[in-house]
Amino acid sequence: MKIEPINEFINRTKVSRSKIFRFYKKHPELQAEIIFRKKNYYPIEHARYFDSEIMFDENKLLRQENNSMKNVIGSLMDTGSLQMRLWYMDWSYFCTVAYKTERNKKSCFRMMHGLYDTLIERYGDRTHIRLFFTTEPFANRNGYHNHFVLYVSNKSLLQTILDDVSLYFEYDRSDFRLYDPYKAALFYMVKDGVHGDDWDILGTNLEEEAEKFRRSFSISG
């Protein structure tokens, strides 16, 4: 942890000495992080608490997270929703693909179906594969991108299949993470609903598999 004396800390934060003292008096948990070496040395990372722009951004993010949580709770209350049916299923990875070229909805739809067909052709006789995807517009440029969750029943093939998925999107920017049901990725994916070419689920009977995992979840819980 990098530290600096009070005079340097004042120059960094652009606030008065008295304001700094009042702040730490209100926040003893942060005051405990001050280092005493003949005089007080303040953690440089604490400067963020005196930056109004950073605090505004953090408060904005907190509001967004609270709104997302409200959406999740609302979806949980609707036990017949698509989100709930999907959430009760088992998944292996949560993935995002930002295409290098500008793609429309239909092109994204074909890309995701092409991925599924490729995986089934190579591994369909050795494992069950399920894929659910949604298509969203970029916020900062034209075109669309995809979020999808992938399930591979044969765990010994997980890394091999993930390598193939990475190769399929080798010219695009992609991110793959182990699926965590408690991070509500599925609820985020369908936050704006699903329409037409915006989504699809491949390799499953939605009703039967959702019921199977619902019973499993109830028993284990």
N, C-alpha and C positions, 0 to 999 in steps of 0.2 A: 504494500500500500504506500503510495507516494504522499508525502506530507510537506507542509511549508509553514513558516511563521505567520503570525497574525497580519503583519503589514503586507506581505505578499498575497495572503488570502484576501485581504480587503481589495487590493488592486485587481485581483482575478474576478471577484464577485461584483465589484462596483457598488458595494453597499457600505454603510457606516459600521463602525466598531460596535456601537450600541445595538444596532439591529442584529448583528451577528450574535451578540451576547444574549439578547432576548430570544432569538431563535433556539439557541441551545438550551436555554432555561426551560423552554416549552417542550423540548425533545431530549430528555435525559438519555434515551437509548442511543442517540447520535453523539451526545456529549461524551459518553463513555468511550467513544472511538478517538477522541482527541488525545494526542501523545504529549506528555510533559517531559521536557528535557531542559531544565532550568527555566524554560518558558514554554508556553503552549504551541504545539504544532498541529495544524488542521489538515485532515485528509483532503487532498485535492479533489477527489471525487464528490465531496460534499458541496462543491460549488454549484452542482446541478440544482440543489434545493433553492438557490437564490436566483435562478434563471427563469424569468417569467414565461419565456417561450417554451422551454423544456417542460415546465410545470403544466402549461396549457396543453401541450401535446400529450403528456401523460394522462391528464384528466380527460382529454378527448378519447384516448385509447380506452380508458377505464369505462367511459360512457358507452363506447362501442361494445366492449365486452359485456357490460350489463345488459345492453339491448340484445346481444346474441344469446345470453343466458335466458332472457325472457322468451325468446323465440324457441329455445330448446325446451323450456318448461311447458310452453304452450303446445308444442308437438308431443311431448310426453303425455299430456292430458288427453290428447286425441289418440286413443289406443288403436284406431283403425287406419291411421295415417301411413303414407308410404314411408316416411322417415322411421316410424316405429317398426314396421315390417322389415325394413332393411337393417335397422340397428340390432334386431334379434338374430340376424344371420352372422356367420363367422366370416372374417375377412383377414387377409394376410398383409396387404400393403395399401397405403393411401398415396396416390400419385397425382402430380400436376405436370402438364405439358404446355409450354408456351412455344408455339410454332415459329420457326424462323421466317417463313413466308406468311403473307396475309391470307388467312383461310376464312371462308364463310361457314355457316352452320352445317350445310350439307357436306362440305369438304371435311369438317371435323368429325361428322357422323361416319363418313366412309373410312377415315383414319382409324377410328376406334373399332369399327367392325373388322377392318383389315388386321388390326392387332389381334383381336380375338380369334379370327380365322387362322392366322399364322400360328398362334399358340396351340390351338386345337389340332391342327395338322401335324405339329411336331410332338405334342405330348398328350393328346386326347386319349390315347390308349393306355396311358400310365397314371393319369390323375384327373380328378374333376377340376375344372376351371370355371370360375364365375367372375363376371365383370359388370360393374355398374358405373356409368359415366354420365356427367352433365357437361353442357357446353355454355360458356359465358363469354360476353364481350370483354375486351381489354378496356381498362379505365383510361389508359394513356396513349393508345394508338388504335388504328383500325384493325378489324379482324377479331377472331375468337380463339379461346384456349379451352383446354379440357381438364377437368378433375375426374379422377376415377378411383374406385377401390377394386382390388383384385384378390380373389381367393384361390389358393392352390391346395388341394387336400393332401397331396403327397409332399410332406415337408422336405424330403430329401432332394426334391427338384426346385425348391424355392429360389435358391441363388442362381441356378442355371437359367430358370425362366426369367428372373429379374435381369440377368445379363442380356437375354434376348430382347426383353422389353427396351432396355437401354439402347441396344443396337438398332431397334426399330425406329427409335427417335434420335438417332445419332446426330442429325443435323439441327435438332431443336434443343431448347433449354428444358430440362426435365428434373424433377425432384421426386425421390422415392423414399418413403418412410414406413417403418413398421406400423401397422394399424393399431391404434389405441382407441377402444370404444368410449373411453372417458374423456376424449378430446372432442367429441361431437362432430367429427369431420362430415359424417353423413347428413347431419342437420344443416351444416353450412352449405353443403353441395346443393341442397334443394330449398335453400332459404327463400328463393323467389318463385318456387313452384317449378313444375316441369311441363313443357309444352312442345308438341310436334317433334322437330328434329333436335331439340335441346338435350335429349337424354335417351338412354336405353339400358336394359338389363339383359345380359346374355349368359346362357348356360345355367338356367335355373327355372324351377317352377316356384314363383314368388310365394304363393299362398302356402304350399306344402312345406317349403323349407323354412319360412318364417315361423310356422307353427311348431316345427321340430325344434328350432332353436329357442322358441318361447318356452316350451316345456322343459328343455334342458336348463335354461336360465332359472326357471321357477324352482326346479329341483335343487340346483346347486346353491341357490340363494336361500 
